[in-house]
Amino acid sequence: MIDTLLVANRGEIACRVMRTAKAMGIRTVAVHSAIDANARHVREADMAVNLGGAKPGESYLLIDKIIAAAKAAARRPFTPATVFSRRTPASPAPSNRSD
């Protein structure tokens, strides 16, 4: 069972995913660019990881930064979380399942 989910998206979609995850007892982690630090999806998450950069091409669209954020979130303890991945042919989402 998933206990923590990193939401690699922003805006209303991220908020909906987080609400559903929380209703299922899953803790949420938001990722954000420097300019989105006070965005709604960041405020609603149980934890947030700053990807840096102001533009999506400098933050949200860099899969290496998303993976690093997931690893950082896994190392930090926190209370009451999401791995949502937007897959496109140009940016496949790697998976390291431990089950």
GIJO-V200315 format. One record per residue. N is the residue number from 1. PSI is psi as a letter, one per 30 degrees, with the letter a starting at -180 (NA if undefined). D_CENTER is the distance of its C-alpha to the mean C-alpha in Angstrom with 1 decimal. Layout:
# GIJO-V200315
N:PSI:D_CENTER ; N:PSI:D_CENTER
This chain:
# GIJO-V200315
1:k:17.7 ; 2:k:14.0 ; 3:f:13.6 ; 4:k:9.9 ; 5:k:7.0 ; 6:k:3.4 ; 7:j:3.0 ; 8:h:3.9 ; 9:l:6.6 ; 10:l:8.6 ; 11:a:11.8 ; 12:e:13.5 ; 13:e:11.8 ; 14:e:8.4 ; 15:e:10.9 ; 16:e:12.8 ; 17:e:10.3 ; 18:e:9.6 ; 19:e:13.4 ; 20:e:14.2 ; 21:e:12.1 ; 22:e:13.8 ; 23:f:17.0 ; 24:g:16.8 ; 25:g:16.4 ; 26:k:12.8 ; 27:l:10.9 ; 28:k:7.4 ; 29:k:4.9 ; 30:k:3.9 ; 31:l:4.4 ; 32:l:7.9 ; 33:l:11.3 ; 34:e:14.3 ; 35:f:15.7 ; 36:g:12.9 ; 37:f:13.0 ; 38:g:14.8 ; 39:l:13.2 ; 40:e:13.2 ; 41:f:9.5 ; 42:e:9.2 ; 43:e:12.5 ; 44:f:11.7 ; 45:l:8.9 ; 46:f:10.5 ; 47:l:9.0 ; 48:k:7.6 ; 49:k:7.7 ; 50:k:9.9 ; 51:f:10.0 ; 52:a:13.6 ; 53:l:15.6 ; 54:f:16.6 ; 55:l:16.5 ; 56:e:13.9 ; 57:f:16.0 ; 58:g:15.5 ; 59:d:11.7 ; 60:e:9.5 ; 61:g:12.2 ; 62:j:12.6 ; 63:e:11.5 ; 64:e:12.8 ; 65:e:10.7 ; 66:e:7.4 ; 67:e:9.5 ; 68:e:10.8 ; 69:e:7.7 ; 70:e:7.3 ; 71:e:11.0 ; 72:e:11.1 ; 73:e:9.2 ; 74:f:11.5 ; 75:f:14.4 ; 76:k:14.0 ; 77:k:15.5 ; 78:l:14.5 ; 79:l:15.7 ; 80:NA:14.7 ; 81:l:8.8 ; 82:k:6.3 ; 83:j:6.3 ; 84:k:6.9 ; 85:k:8.4 ; 86:j:10.8 ; 87:k:13.8 ; 88:l:16.6 ; 89:e:19.7 ; 90:f:19.0 ; 91:i:15.6 ; 92:k:15.5 ; 93:j:12.6 ; 94:l:14.2 ; 95:k:14.2 ; 96:i:15.6 ; 97:k:16.7 ; 98:g:18.7 ; 99:NA:20.7
